[in-house]
Amino acid sequence: MEKNVFSFDGTTTIKSAIHRPEKYDTLFNILAKGNFIPRGAGLSYCLASADEKCASIDSKIFDRVLSFDKIKGLITVEAGMNMGELLQIVMAANFTFPVLPGYPKITVGGCIAFNIHGKSQYNIGLFSKYINRLKLFHPANGEIECSQINNADIFHLTIGGFGLTGFITEVELILLPLGGKDILRSKVMVKILAA
Ligand SMILES: Cc1cc2nc3c(=O)[nH]c(=O)nc-3n(C[C@H](O)[C@H](O)[C@H](O)COP(=O)(O)OP(=O)(O)OC[C@H]3O[C@@H](n4cnc5c(N)ncnc54)[C@H](O)[C@@H]3O)c2cc1C
């Protein structure tokens, strides 16, 4: 059924069908028909995950942790997990994920598709730097695994690819050790000199 869909910045409203499959076989059946755009939390400023000419496939129900290697600092999650939840889970095990967007409901899939920046990209880098491998469903190929080694061209096209290479189902992320859970604050006085 079609409904009104808005961009986060409020400049665009369209009517579009949004599917919310709850199981993988339903998801793959819908994806196999093609003509879709994956949807995360729908929090992009532009209307990146909906269009009048195709259906949006909502990923938010697919939000589980699939594996967590606490020795290597690697976590595999479904793409619909949001960044706030991810951070809670990894912090409880004394890890952190270094590239965080400015709102916790944004999904991992949305972060990959926009190759987002955090708040200190000058020394930490972009989201792409912390993706070890991902799985992607495309109607022509089914579900394939991509990394710097396997299907590397699709891997690189998918990161920052606006959801146009297929539906990301899962991703293995590289974590960093958490230095501590306290924040040190200091006050810096700045003298503004008159010109
Ligand atoms: C308050 C706020 C703060 C923000 N802060 C930052 C920031 O600090 N840094 C920054 O870089 N950006 C920031 N953004 C922008 C935001 O991180 C990106 O637009 C992000 O892509 C939104 O993800 P989403 O889960 O809402 O996905 P959507 O908006 O639904 O979709 C975004 C894109 O991801 C694709 N996509 C979603 N899920 C999948 C999937 N499973 N498989 C394949 N493609 C998929 C969609 O097709 C679409 O192209 C912010 C946005 C807001 C509203």
The ligand as an SDF file (V2000), in Angstrom:
LIG
                    3D

 53 58  0  0  0  0  0  0  0  0999 V2000
   20.1290   14.2490   13.0310 C   0  0  0  0  0  0  0  0  0  0  0  0
   21.0220   13.6790   11.9280 C   0  0  0  0  0  0  0  0  0  0  0  0
   22.3970   13.6400   12.1340 C   0  0  0  0  0  0  0  0  0  0  0  0
   23.2330   13.1410   11.1450 C   0  0  0  0  0  0  0  0  0  0  0  0
   24.5760   13.1200   11.3780 N   0  0  0  0  0  0  0  0  0  0  0  0
   25.4070   12.6830   10.4140 C   0  0  0  0  0  0  0  0  0  0  0  0
   26.8220   12.6780   10.6230 C   0  0  0  0  0  0  0  0  0  0  0  0
   27.3220   13.0420   11.6830 O   0  0  0  0  0  0  0  0  0  0  0  0
   27.6020   12.2290    9.6150 N   0  0  0  0  0  0  0  0  0  0  0  0
   27.0880   11.8230    8.4100 C   0  0  0  0  0  0  0  0  0  0  0  0
   27.8660   11.4590    7.5240 O   0  0  0  0  0  0  0  0  0  0  0  0
   25.7560   11.7930    8.2010 N   0  0  0  0  0  0  0  0  0  0  0  0
   24.9170   12.2140    9.1680 C   0  0  0  0  0  0  0  0  0  0  0  0
   23.5690   12.2010    8.9460 N   0  0  0  0  0  0  0  0  0  0  0  0
   23.0700   11.6440    7.6860 C   0  0  0  0  0  0  0  0  0  0  0  0
   22.7910   10.1250    7.8330 C   0  0  0  0  0  0  0  0  0  0  0  0
   23.8070    9.4970    8.5720 O   0  0  0  0  0  0  0  0  0  0  0  0
   22.7560    9.4600    6.4470 C   0  0  0  0  0  0  0  0  0  0  0  0
   21.8810   10.1130    5.5780 O   0  0  0  0  0  0  0  0  0  0  0  0
   22.3910    7.9780    6.5500 C   0  0  0  0  0  0  0  0  0  0  0  0
   22.5060    7.4030    5.2610 O   0  0  0  0  0  0  0  0  0  0  0  0
   20.9520    7.7760    7.0600 C   0  0  0  0  0  0  0  0  0  0  0  0
   20.7390    6.3960    7.2700 O   0  0  0  0  0  0  0  0  0  0  0  0
   19.2830    5.7810    7.4540 P   0  0  0  0  0  0  0  0  0  0  0  0
   19.3960    4.5340    8.2560 O   0  0  0  0  0  0  0  0  0  0  0  0
   18.3350    6.8100    7.9310 O   0  0  0  0  0  0  0  0  0  0  0  0
   18.9350    5.3350    5.9430 O   0  0  0  0  0  0  0  0  0  0  0  0
   17.9310    5.9330    4.8400 P   0  0  0  0  0  0  0  0  0  0  0  0
   17.8960    7.4220    4.9350 O   0  0  0  0  0  0  0  0  0  0  0  0
   16.6600    5.1810    4.8870 O   0  0  0  0  0  0  0  0  0  0  0  0
   18.7280    5.5080    3.5370 O   0  0  0  0  0  0  0  0  0  0  0  0
   19.9750    6.1150    3.2260 C   0  0  0  0  0  0  0  0  0  0  0  0
   20.6240    5.3490    2.0660 C   0  0  0  0  0  0  0  0  0  0  0  0
   21.0330    4.0700    2.5440 O   0  0  0  0  0  0  0  0  0  0  0  0
   20.5300    3.0470    1.6730 C   0  0  0  0  0  0  0  0  0  0  0  0
   20.3100    1.8590    2.5190 N   0  0  0  0  0  0  0  0  0  0  0  0
   19.6890    1.7880    3.7250 C   0  0  0  0  0  0  0  0  0  0  0  0
   19.6900    0.5250    4.1770 N   0  0  0  0  0  0  0  0  0  0  0  0
   20.3090   -0.2380    3.2280 C   0  0  0  0  0  0  0  0  0  0  0  0
   20.5980   -1.6170    3.0860 C   0  0  0  0  0  0  0  0  0  0  0  0
   20.2440   -2.5200    4.0100 N   0  0  0  0  0  0  0  0  0  0  0  0
   21.2390   -2.0230    1.9600 N   0  0  0  0  0  0  0  0  0  0  0  0
   21.6200   -1.1470    1.0020 C   0  0  0  0  0  0  0  0  0  0  0  0
   21.3780    0.1740    1.0740 N   0  0  0  0  0  0  0  0  0  0  0  0
   20.7330    0.6270    2.1730 C   0  0  0  0  0  0  0  0  0  0  0  0
   19.2420    3.6380    1.0960 C   0  0  0  0  0  0  0  0  0  0  0  0
   18.8770    3.0270   -0.1140 O   0  0  0  0  0  0  0  0  0  0  0  0
   19.6570    5.1000    0.8980 C   0  0  0  0  0  0  0  0  0  0  0  0
   20.3860    5.2620   -0.3120 O   0  0  0  0  0  0  0  0  0  0  0  0
   22.6980   12.6690    9.9140 C   0  0  0  0  0  0  0  0  0  0  0  0
   21.3080   12.6920    9.7190 C   0  0  0  0  0  0  0  0  0  0  0  0
   20.4900   13.1870   10.7170 C   0  0  0  0  0  0  0  0  0  0  0  0
   18.9820   13.2160   10.4940 C   0  0  0  0  0  0  0  0  0  0  0  0
  1  2  1  0
  2  3  1  0
  2 52  2  0
  3  4  2  0
  4  5  1  0
  4 50  1  0
  5  6  2  0
  6  7  1  0
  6 13  1  0
  7  8  2  0
  7  9  1  0
  9 10  1  0
 10 11  2  0
 10 12  1  0
 12 13  2  0
 13 14  1  0
 14 15  1  0
 14 50  1  0
 15 16  1  0
 16 17  1  0
 16 18  1  0
 18 19  1  0
 18 20  1  0
 20 21  1  0
 20 22  1  0
 22 23  1  0
 23 24  1  0
 24 25  2  0
 24 26  1  0
 24 27  1  0
 27 28  1  0
 28 29  2  0
 28 30  1  0
 28 31  1  0
 31 32  1  0
 32 33  1  0
 33 34  1  0
 33 48  1  0
 34 35  1  0
 35 36  1  0
 35 46  1  0
 36 37  1  0
 36 45  1  0
 37 38  2  0
 38 39  1  0
 39 40  1  0
 39 45  2  0
 40 41  1  0
 40 42  2  0
 42 43  1  0
 43 44  2  0
 44 45  1  0
 46 47  1  0
 46 48  1  0
 48 49  1  0
 50 51  2  0
 51 52  1  0
 52 53  1  0
M  END
$$$$
